[in-house]
């Protein structure tokens, strides 16, 4: 399994709350369909920023926002590129 930060965060949340043990029950809490959640957790699709914010909040995993900004966000990548060009 591709252990993305999103998957790891859900598993840590499941240790505190059994609701997060399955994608099906998690999808109800986070408002992301279980199929899409699977795709995000497996690294098949990138999450939208609003999805990351909800997961970070519900999983109590603020590091997801930092990860998204550092590795996914196009604006962040653009800014890093511009800084490196000078």
N, C-alpha and C positions, 0 to 999 in steps of 0.2 A: 504493500500500500504506500502511496505517496503521502508521506506525513507532512502536509502543509501546515503552516502556523494556524490556519483556520480549523483544521481537523484536531490538532493538538490542543487548541484552546477549548474546543467543545468537549474533548475527553476530560480535560482538567475540570471543566464546569460540571461534568457528569459525576465527578467524585463528590461534589457538594450537593448536587440536585439531580435525581434520577430522571427528571424530565429530559435532560440532555443526552441520555444514553442512546437514544435512537434519532435518526434524522427525521423520521415521521413526527415524533412529538416535539422535536426541536423546531421544526418548520412552523408549527403553530405559534410558538413563542416569538420567534424572530421574524415571522412574516415572509420567509423565503421558502418556496416550494421545495419539497424533499429532493426532487430530481436536480434542481439547480444547486441546492446545498451540496449534494453528492459531487456535482461537477466542480464546484468551487473547492471542496475539500480534497479532491483528487488532482487538482491543478489543471483540469480540462478547460475551465473558464475562469476568467478574472472576475472578481466581485466588483460591484459598483460601490462607490464611496459610501452611499447611504446604507448599503448592506453591511459594510465593514463597521460603520458606526453602531448599528444595531447589535451586531455580533459582539463587538467590544463591550458594549453596555451590558447585554444580557449574560455574557460569559464572564463578566468581570475581568476582561482581558484587554486593558488599554494598549498593550504592546501591539495589538493588531493594527491600530491606527498608525503607529510609527512604522510598522512593517510595510503597510500599504503605501504610505508616503515615500518611503525609501526605495521600494522595489517596483511599485506599480504606477504611481501617479505620474502622468505625463508632464505636468508642470514642474514637479520636482526634478525629473530627468532633464528637462530643458534647462532649468536653473543650474544644475550640476555641470551640464555641457558648456554653458556660457561661462561659468566660473573657470573651468578648465582651459578655455580658449584664450584667456587673458594672461 
